[in-house]
Amino acid sequence: MNTDDLLSLSPVLPVVVLHDAAQAVPVARALHAGGVPVVELTLRTDAALDAIRRVSAEVPGVVIGAGTVVTPDQARAAADAGAAFLVTPGTTDALLDAASDTGLPVLPGVSTVSEAMRLAERGFERLKFFPAEASGGVAALSAIGGPLPNLRFCPTGGITPSSAPRYLALPNVACVGGSWLTPKDALATRDYARIETLAKEASSLRTEATTAT
């Protein structure tokens, strides 16, 4: 799998934060049942690596990746845990080297044109745009597409179901990252049916974006 394959799996890449690794498998299964076969599980909690291990071992239909990868050690640990891809909020040379050395697809984070150009020089043309809304949102990505037409993005940060179609309508946006598919209250009550419903709604957003153009 390469980054283009990864970004084509779903119009929304779920950005998931879990504090209980036991929830990883039912959450992944609910997302898959809703038509979203990919998960970015962030390394923001102590449960994250165990959660990645469980999904990798028990939910073969879901491509599980590690997000919020901010150190070389995290990149290596996520790969060892079974992550199929890595996502970073930003990039340093050490982090990019370590992530590349895992052999996994990497979606490095950028928020400026200069950062995007620097990564393109290193061969990375599929990037995370973060924090999307705070960095100019749809207007910024549209403007970036002029001088950098070969780059494609997964914008993440502040995107909602109502704003997602506007991003997806841009030619340089492959998918969007969203945390709304696994809301905190649904996780707290273990309402996996609601997560499945949200995934079904998210999986139709590409059609909505096409219709809007």
N, C-alpha and C positions, 0 to 999 in steps of 0.2 A: 504494500500500500504506500502511495506517495501522498503528498499534501493535497493534490488535486482530487484524488480519490476521497481523502478524508473530508474535504470541504463540500463534496457533492453528496454526502450521506444524508444530510438533512438541512432544510433551510434555517433551522435553529440548532445551534450547538448548546446543549444544556450545560450550564455552569453550576455545579452541585457542590454544596458544603455539607458534610455529614459529621456529626459528633458521635455517632454510634455506628460502628462498622456493620452491625447486624442489620442495619437498614439498607445496606448497599445493594444486596441482591434483589429484594422486592422493589426498590426504587428503579433499578436498571430494567427489571422485567416489566414494570408499569410503563416506563418510557418506550420500551421496545413494542409493547402491545399497542401503544398509541401511534406507532409509526416512526419513532425516533430511535434509530439503532446505534447511537453514539452518545457518549457521556464524557464531559470534562470534569473530573473529580478533583477539586482543588486541594492542595497540600497546606491548608490553613488550620487543620486540626490534627490531634494525635491519632485519630482514627483513620486518617486518609490512606496511608499505605496498606493497612489491613483491608480496608474497603476495596482498594484496587485489586489486591490479591483475590478477594472473594469473587468479585465480578469477573475477573479474568478466568478463574477456574470454573465458575458455576453458571455463567450466562454467555455461552459462546456466540450468541447472535448479536451481542452488543460489543462495539469497539470502545474500549475503555482507555481513556487517556488521563494524564496528570496535568493539572493546571496550577497556576501560581508557583511555578518552578522558578526559584530566585537564586539558588546556589548550585555549584557544580555537584556537591554531594547529593542534593535533592534529585538532580537529573539522573544520577547513577542509581539512587535508591528506588526511584520510580520505575526505571527500566527493570531493575531486579525484581520488583514487585509484580511485574507483568503488564505495565502500561504499554499501550500500542502507539502512543504519540505523546508529545510534550508540548505544553503551551507556557510561554513566559509573559509576564506583564511588561517587561522591558528587557534590555539586553546589555550584558557586558561581554568583553572578549572571553573571559574565563568561563562564563556560563555558556556562551554560544559554542565554545570548543567542546566542553563537556557534554552538552546536549547532542552535538553532532557526532561525537565519539560513540554514543549509544547505538547509532545506526537507525534510530527511530525517526519518523517524520517529526519535524519541529516547526511550530508556529510561533515565531518570535514576536514580541510586542514592540510597537512603535507608537509614537504620538506626534512626530514631526516629519517633515519632508526630508530633512538631513538624515534622520535615523533610518528612514526607508531607503534612501539612496545608499547609505553605508551598508545596509544589509543586502541590498541588491548587488553591490560590488562583490559580496561574499557568496553570491549565488542563491540568496533567499528572495524569492519573488512572491511568496504567499505568506502574508503577515497578519498579525493581530493588531487592530487599531484600538488602543486603550489609553485612557478612558474615553470612549467614543463621544458621548454627549458633552462632556467637559472640554473635549479637544476640538469642538466645532461641528461634530455630528455630520449629518448628510451633506451640508454645504462644504465642509472641509474635505470630505472624501471625494466629492464631485470635482472640487478644484484640483486635488492631488492627481486625479485621473488624467488631467491635461498633459502635464510634463512627464508623468510616469505611467504611461498606458499599459506597460507590461506587468504591473503589479496588481495583485488581487488581495482583498482584505476580508477578515472576519472581524467586524467591529463589535466591541463588547464594552459594557459599562453604561448603565442608565437607559438601555433600550427596553422598550415595552412592547406588548402585542400590537398596540396602535401605531407605534413609530416604526416597527420592524419592516413593514412593507415598503416604506419610503427608502430605507437602506437597501433592501433586496432589489429594488428597481434600478439601482445604479449598476452600470456594466462592470465596475471594478469591485463589486461586493459579491463574494461567493456564498456567504451565509452570515448569520449574526449569532453572537453569543448571548444567552439569556438565562437569568437566574429565576425567572418567574415560573418556570415549569415545575420547580420543586420548592414552593413557598414554605416558609418556616412553620406556619400553622398546620399545613398539611403533613409535614414531617413530624411535628409534635404529636399529632393525633393518629399518625400512621394511616392517613387517608390516601392510600395508593390508587384508589379508583379516581380520585380527583386529579392526581398526577397523570394518570392515563388519559383523562379527558383533556387536560391542558396540552399533553403531547399531541393528541389528535388535532387540536386546534392549531398548534404550531406547525404541524406537518403540512397544513394547507396554505401556509403563508406565502409560499413561492407562487402559487396560483393567483393569490390576491395581488401580489406585486406585479405579475405579468398583466393582469387585467387592468391595473392602475396606470400602466404605461401607455 
